[in-house]
C-alpha cells in the first residue's frame, strides 16, 4: 500500500470515522473501487452486537466539486425521495438506493482538520458492477435500472437541484469552447485536424437542438444522473437484477435525453473509446435496440411524446458533444483528460465522430426502433 493511502487510512481512523453516526468500533479500512475522482474506502465496523458491517467512506474531490454542501444537498434530497417511492412500491430502500450516513451533528458530510470534505454511505452488500458489456443482457439490465431511476424521480422538483458542474451538458457552450480553442490554437495543432474541425462545424446548428427545446419548454427539465455508464449500477448477485444507481455526484437538473444518449454513446459502440483503428468503430443496432427497449419499458410512461421522438437525437448529441470535448482538449494541449500516448485525445475524438457518422447512416433504423418500443 502506498504512503498516501496509508496516511488516509490512519486519518479515517483518527478523524473521519468517529464523526459519523455509526454504533460500532472501526476495525479497519481499505481502498475500494476503481473510481478516478473521489478517494473511496471500505470501512469495517464491529457493531455493538458483535457483527461486522461495511460502510463506504469517501473523500470528495473538491477540485472538481467545489461546493460539497450543495452536492450533498442534492444527494440527500434525491436519495430520501427515492426511499419514499421504493417503499411505496414494496421495495427495499436500503438496497435499492444509496443511504447517506449522517454526521454526529446531523449533517450529510464532515469537514476534517485539513479542510477536506468526507461523506459516508451504507455499503450495499451482495452486489457486483460490470466494467464492460460482457453479454447483451447486461446492457438491457442497465437500461431498465436507469429507466427506473428516471421513473421514480419523475415528480422530483428538478429545478431545486444545484448544478454541481455548471453547463455540464450545455452543448452550444461546448461548441463555443471548441471555437475558442481553435482560435487560440496554442500548439499549432489545428492544421493537422482540418477534417475533424470541418466535421464539427458542419453540425453547429444541430448542437442547439435540445438546448433550444428545453429553453422553450418543449423538453421538460428532469433529474438526470449525467454519468450513465455500466459501472454505475449495482447488480444483485443472486438475481442478476439491476438494483441501485450509484455515483450521484453529477445528479443535476437536465434532460432525460442526455442520460439515454450517453449510455448509447458508451455502451452501444463496437470498440473502445480510444480505438485508433476506426474500421472497428460503429454503433451496434442490436445493443441500441436492447437499451431502448429496457429504458422505455421502465421510463417510457413518464416521458412526453417529444422526448421519445428525440431519443436518437440524444444519442447523437451526447456523442458529438463528447467528441468536441476531446478535440477541444487536444487543441488546448491535453489539459483536462488524462492521456497515455501522443494523440490520445485525438483518437478519442475520432471514435466519437465515427459513431456520429454511423448514427447518421442508421438514423431511420434508430427512429423505427424507438417507435417500436414507444408504447403510444
Phi, psi and omega in degrees: 000135183290160180302313179300321178295319179298319179295321180294320178298318177297320181295320177301315181295319187276321191243321191274302186306318181295348184277348185254156183281078177234121183272075179184176181254136178294121179264341180163167177210153182220148172304145187219142172083183184237016181292152183250358187258299181263160173271118188242137181224145170265121181252131183257124180242132170273117186279169183297335179270005177095347178283163177245129179237148178257146173228152172266124176245126184232137168268117184286133178283096182280356171290327178264314180257092193284344179234086183297334178296314178292320179302311183287335172296318175300308184299314181296318180296314183291316181292324177296317178298316179299319180301318179297315181293320180296318177298318179299329180270004178080019181268187181249101185294339178283344180247337188261359169205164179290147176244116178281126176273120182288159175283171178301333180270359179094007179276174181264352176202165177237155176248124184277182185295341179263004178088005180278147181261131181232147175224169183219136175238152168292134179285129178270105187282163174059043177229161175226163171235153177254134178273330178222163176284102181277329175214151185306326182299332178299317183293322177296317178299315179297319180300315180296323183289317176292327175295319177298321176303314179296317183295315183293332183261011184301329182264003180288136179288089187301330183294344180276350180283148176275151172276103182289332170230101185302141175061030188299312179245039172272091187298319176301324177292322175298324177293319177297320177298321177299314180298322179296316178297323180293319180294318180286318179042059189305323186252009179067031183271345187299323183299331182273356182230038182301322180295317180293320178298315179297321179302314180293313184298325179295342183247019181303313182301321181297326183301340183270348192305300186290320180298320179294319180292327176291320181295326180274000178084005179283339172241124184284147173285131181229167170287123181236148182277318174072011173207061191275059176271160181308318188279008174258020173239129171273128181255131178293123182300321187284320188254341186075008182276140173296127192250309194213133174273128181243185180055070186266015184297329181259019172294121186209172169288137181187203181249137176302331179297332178293315181294313178301312185296322181290327176295318179295315180305316186275319191265338183262004177283146179274001183216166177294160184297336183244026181295119181285338180269099186292344176295340180272354189259122172201170175263123181281111183295331177295315177292323176302316181293318180299315181293316180300316178302308182295319182296314183283333176300323183261331185246347187303328183293338182260353181272151174281164177302322182294318178300314181294317178303324187264011178304315176301323178295326176297318179296315180293320183296313182294327179288317177295317180300316180296318177299319177299319180296317178297316181293321177300315180295322177299315180294329182273357177100025175059056184260347184251301181276135178293136178243154181235005176197163177298132178076015184299313180294330177292319175301317180297316179299317183295323177296320180294318179293325176297320177296318178301312179299321180291322176299318180298323178291329184257016189303313182296321178294320178299317180296320179295321179296316180299315181295328179301325183251010183294329178069022181264000000 
